[in-house]
Amino acid sequence: MKLLTAILALGLVASATCYECKSTGNTEVTANGEQSRNGQFPHHALIVSTFPDKKRYCSGAMVSRKFVITVAQCVEGSSKIEVTLGAQCLLDGGDNKFRYKFTALEHFVRSGYNYETFENDIALVKFTDDNIRLPPWIKPIELPEATEEHLHDQLLTSGYGMLNYDTTSAADFLEFTQLTVLNHETCQQEFEFVTPESGRFCAQREEQEPNCVSDVGSPLVFKREGYKQYTLVGLTSFGQKFACEKGNPGALQEVSAHVEWIREIIGEATEQ
């Protein structure tokens, strides 16, 4: 028992340190956040979807031992989806050896998804039939309540800085930055069709500097004071090009607007 305790303690120390990733060779990296620590975002998922013309690289969040959530545009119409958990590095290799890769079994796109307006841009990906055993640095994120609001709260987003579903300008490692949730009036100055009832919202860096950290599907999370667990607030959906180039607001899907559907799909429907 003492030996096991010592091993676990060493593992926790190691998880708090930074790491070296296999280089992508990118010289013009768009991401401009901070390098995350091992296990800092235990819910973050890397998603690679195969389409007839190319592969799309996106991010998402683990919401159960069987499902990850992302945006519909990343998976709708794909022939194959790969989910990687524990992906501190974008590429295989380097110090990030403890990655868990799955070929998805099926995916579910939210009814009413519109690829032009990004309405209901939400999808769940089932990556296993089993309640898999995972190390402590990989775990599902907490879902919000349907009535939960975070106006003006400061939240964290994580990603590799991938633009246009591509890795050519991405960072080698998982980065993060802090964004602030904007009111709908400010959001509508950028995207007039984002209304309070649309299930979408905007977030922006307070200093309005370019935010290239978020990938399509990147989770935006909140941590209550005194709590260790994150709550999933949003998923990056559109407007990222302008957020990256000029520091404009980016638009996200509001997870609380879809939480009952999410719970129903993953088998955790709340009692009526």
Secondary structure, DSSP 8 states (H G I E B T S, - for coil): -HHHHHHHHHHHHHHTS---------SS----SEE--TTSSTTEEEEEEE-SS-EEEEEEEE-SSSEEEE-GGGTTT-SEEEEEES-SBSSS-TT----EEEE-SEEEE-TT--TTT-TT--EEEE--SS-----TT----B---TT---TT-EEEEEE----TT--TT--SB-EEEEEEE--HHHHHHH-TT--TTTTEEEEE-TT--------TT-EEEEE-TT--SEEEEEEEEE-HHHHHHH---EEEEEGGGGHHHHHHHHT-----
